[in-house]
């Protein structure tokens, strides 16, 4: 099994999901007492969030580049960045890094296209929804992304940072997310991308009427497939 290097902590809540899911998937694939070969570098999200808020993406990219190189030195064979938003700096992060990055948007797009869908709704941070670093990769795969309206984008973003990243899960926010997802479906979304690694804490196939693609779970499945290839 190849060693998966996880660059996480953005947020710690989602990185915990990555570890749990990678262990579960490995046990399912290999059985017995098998568990994945992992290296995890978890950064302080408060530092990263401050750089996001300040628009200091170059500095954020430099920080993640240092961490990616550390994972490579530690013996990782493939790199997984356990956050959607920070893929904005993926190119800078991978500068001078010799191991491949399994890009979360590419893994998600591949799964959606294979399932025969074309018009995914996207719920994510404002950075991921409103900038093009993520949606352009989905469009390159032939997908026509549907975004929430401005108020719904703001509420989606607020709940992620004020609640989910702090591991706060409330029925009120779940109802708000269900409503946002419903409005995306009403506008023609034939599936839904949970495009922030924490959104799956509130939404899943049980409360969304169209097929759900949880990027965290898709990313983990792709990582295990690659590690065992």
C-alpha positions as CSV (number, residue, x, y, z in Angstrom):
1,X,0.0,0.0,0.0
2,X,1.2,3.5,-0.9
3,X,1.6,5.9,2.0
4,X,-1.0,8.7,1.9
5,X,0.1,12.1,3.1
6,X,-2.8,14.1,4.5
7,X,-2.4,17.8,4.9
8,X,-5.2,18.7,7.3
9,X,-6.3,20.8,10.1
10,X,-8.4,23.0,7.8
11,X,-10.6,22.4,9.8
12,X,-9.7,19.8,12.4
13,X,-13.3,18.6,12.2
14,X,-13.0,17.5,8.6
15,X,-9.5,15.9,9.1
16,X,-11.0,13.6,11.7
17,X,-13.5,12.5,9.1
18,X,-10.7,11.8,6.7
19,X,-8.9,9.6,9.2
20,X,-12.0,7.7,10.1
21,X,-13.1,7.1,6.5
22,X,-9.7,6.1,5.2
23,X,-9.5,3.5,8.0
24,X,-13.0,2.2,7.3
25,X,-12.4,2.0,3.5
26,X,-9.1,0.1,4.0
27,X,-10.8,-2.4,6.3
28,X,-13.6,-2.9,3.8
29,X,-11.1,-3.4,0.9
30,X,-8.5,-5.6,2.7
31,X,-10.4,-7.1,5.7
32,X,-8.8,-8.4,8.8
33,X,-6.8,-6.0,10.9
34,X,-5.7,-3.9,7.9
35,X,-5.5,-0.1,8.2
36,X,-4.0,2.6,5.9
37,X,-0.5,3.8,5.7
38,X,-0.9,7.4,6.6
39,X,1.1,10.5,7.5
40,X,-0.9,13.4,8.8
41,X,0.3,17.0,9.1
42,X,-2.3,19.1,10.8
43,X,-1.9,22.9,10.8
44,X,-3.5,25.5,13.1
45,X,-6.6,26.6,11.2
46,X,-6.7,29.9,13.1
47,X,-3.5,30.9,11.3
48,X,-4.8,29.8,7.9
49,X,-8.2,31.4,8.4
50,X,-6.5,34.7,9.2
51,X,-4.6,34.5,5.9
52,X,-7.8,33.7,4.1
53,X,-9.6,36.7,5.6
54,X,-6.7,39.0,4.8
55,X,-6.5,37.8,1.2
56,X,-3.0,36.7,1.8
57,X,-3.2,33.6,-0.4
58,X,0.5,33.7,-1.5
59,X,1.5,33.4,2.1
60,X,-1.0,30.6,2.7
61,X,0.4,28.8,-0.3
62,X,4.0,29.2,1.0
63,X,2.9,27.7,4.3
64,X,1.2,24.7,2.7
65,X,4.2,24.3,0.4
66,X,6.4,23.8,3.5
67,X,4.0,21.3,4.9
68,X,3.7,19.4,1.6
69,X,7.5,19.1,1.4
70,X,7.6,17.8,5.0
71,X,5.1,15.1,4.1
72,X,7.2,14.1,1.1
73,X,10.4,14.0,3.2
74,X,8.5,11.8,5.7
75,X,7.8,9.2,3.1
76,X,4.4,10.0,1.6
77,X,3.8,8.6,-1.9
78,X,0.7,10.7,-2.7
79,X,-0.7,13.9,-1.2
80,X,-4.2,14.6,-0.1
81,X,-5.2,18.2,0.8
82,X,-8.1,17.7,3.2
83,X,-9.9,20.9,2.4
84,X,-11.7,22.2,-0.7
85,X,-11.0,25.9,-0.2
86,X,-7.3,25.6,0.1
87,X,-7.0,24.0,-3.3
88,X,-7.0,27.6,-4.4
89,X,-3.3,27.6,-3.6
90,X,-2.7,24.0,-4.9
91,X,-0.2,25.0,-7.6
92,X,1.9,27.0,-5.1
93,X,1.6,24.3,-2.5
94,X,3.0,21.7,-5.0
95,X,5.9,23.9,-6.2
96,X,9.0,21.7,-5.9
97,X,7.1,18.7,-4.5
98,X,7.8,15.5,-6.3
99,X,4.8,13.4,-5.2
100,X,1.4,13.7,-6.9
101,X,-1.5,15.7,-5.5
102,X,-4.9,14.0,-5.7
103,X,-7.1,17.0,-6.4
104,X,-10.4,17.0,-4.7
105,X,-12.3,18.8,-7.5
106,X,-11.0,16.4,-10.1
107,X,-12.0,13.3,-8.0
108,X,-15.4,14.8,-7.5
109,X,-16.0,15.7,-11.2
110,X,-14.9,12.3,-12.3
111,X,-17.4,10.6,-10.0
112,X,-20.2,12.9,-11.1
113,X,-19.5,12.4,-14.8
114,X,-19.3,8.6,-14.4
115,X,-22.7,8.6,-12.7
116,X,-24.2,10.5,-15.7
117,X,-25.0,13.8,-14.1
118,X,-24.3,17.2,-15.7
119,X,-25.7,20.0,-13.5
120,X,-24.5,19.8,-9.9
121,X,-25.5,22.3,-7.3
122,X,-22.5,23.4,-5.2
123,X,-22.6,24.3,-1.5
124,X,-19.2,25.4,-0.1
125,X,-17.3,28.3,1.4
126,X,-17.8,31.6,-0.4
127,X,-14.2,31.3,-1.7
128,X,-15.0,28.0,-3.4
129,X,-18.4,29.1,-4.7
130,X,-17.5,32.6,-5.9
131,X,-14.0,32.3,-7.2
132,X,-13.0,30.1,-10.2
133,X,-10.2,27.9,-9.0
134,X,-12.7,25.1,-8.2
135,X,-15.7,25.7,-10.5
136,X,-13.3,25.9,-13.6
137,X,-12.1,22.4,-12.9
138,X,-15.7,21.2,-12.7
139,X,-16.5,23.0,-16.0
140,X,-13.5,21.5,-17.7
141,X,-15.0,18.1,-17.0
142,X,-18.2,19.2,-18.8
143,X,-20.3,20.1,-15.8
144,X,-22.6,23.1,-15.6
145,X,-22.4,24.2,-12.0
146,X,-25.4,25.8,-10.3
147,X,-24.6,28.1,-7.3
148,X,-26.9,29.3,-4.5
149,X,-28.1,32.8,-4.6
150,X,-26.2,35.5,-2.8
151,X,-28.0,35.3,0.5
152,X,-27.8,31.5,0.5
153,X,-24.1,31.6,-0.3
154,X,-23.5,34.0,2.6
155,X,-25.4,31.7,5.0
156,X,-23.7,28.6,3.8
157,X,-20.3,30.2,4.4
158,X,-21.3,31.6,7.8
159,X,-22.5,28.2,9.1
160,X,-19.2,26.6,7.9
161,X,-16.9,29.0,9.7
162,X,-19.0,29.9,12.8
163,X,-20.4,26.4,13.5
164,X,-19.1,23.4,11.6
165,X,-15.4,24.2,11.8
166,X,-16.0,24.5,15.5
167,X,-17.8,21.1,15.5
168,X,-21.1,22.8,16.3
169,X,-24.0,20.9,14.7
170,X,-27.6,22.4,15.2
171,X,-31.0,21.5,13.9
172,X,-31.5,25.1,12.9
173,X,-28.5,25.1,10.6
174,X,-29.4,21.7,9.2
175,X,-32.8,23.0,8.3
176,X,-31.2,26.1,6.6
177,X,-28.9,23.8,4.6
178,X,-31.8,21.6,3.6
179,X,-33.6,24.7,2.3
180,X,-30.6,25.9,0.3
181,X,-30.2,22.4,-1.2
182,X,-33.9,22.4,-2.1
183,X,-33.7,25.7,-3.9
184,X,-30.7,24.5,-5.9
185,X,-32.8,21.5,-7.0
186,X,-35.7,23.7,-7.9
187,X,-33.4,25.7,-10.2
188,X,-32.3,22.5,-12.0
189,X,-29.5,20.9,-10.1
190,X,-29.6,17.1,-10.9
191,X,-27.2,16.3,-8.0
192,X,-25.5,18.2,-5.1
193,X,-21.8,18.7,-4.4
194,X,-21.0,19.0,-0.7
195,X,-18.1,21.2,-1.7
196,X,-16.7,21.9,1.8
197,X,-15.3,19.1,3.8
198,X,-17.6,20.0,6.7
199,X,-20.9,20.2,4.8
200,X,-21.5,16.5,5.2
201,X,-22.0,17.2,9.0
202,X,-25.4,18.6,8.1
203,X,-26.4,17.1,4.7
204,X,-26.4,13.6,3.3
205,X,-28.5,11.4,1.0
206,X,-31.2,11.2,3.8
207,X,-32.2,14.9,3.6
208,X,-31.4,15.8,0.0
209,X,-33.7,14.8,-2.8
210,X,-31.1,14.4,-5.5
211,X,-27.9,12.3,-5.5
212,X,-25.3,13.7,-3.1
213,X,-21.6,13.8,-3.7
214,X,-19.8,14.4,-0.5
215,X,-16.3,15.6,-1.5
216,X,-14.7,14.3,1.7
217,X,-16.0,10.8,1.1
218,X,-15.2,10.9,-2.6
219,X,-11.7,12.1,-1.9
220,X,-11.1,9.4,0.6
221,X,-12.4,6.7,-1.8
222,X,-10.1,8.0,-4.6
223,X,-7.2,8.1,-2.2
224,X,-7.6,4.5,-1.2
225,X,-8.0,3.4,-4.8
226,X,-4.8,5.1,-5.7
227,X,-2.9,3.8,-2.6
228,X,-3.9,0.3,-3.5
229,X,-3.3,0.6,-7.2
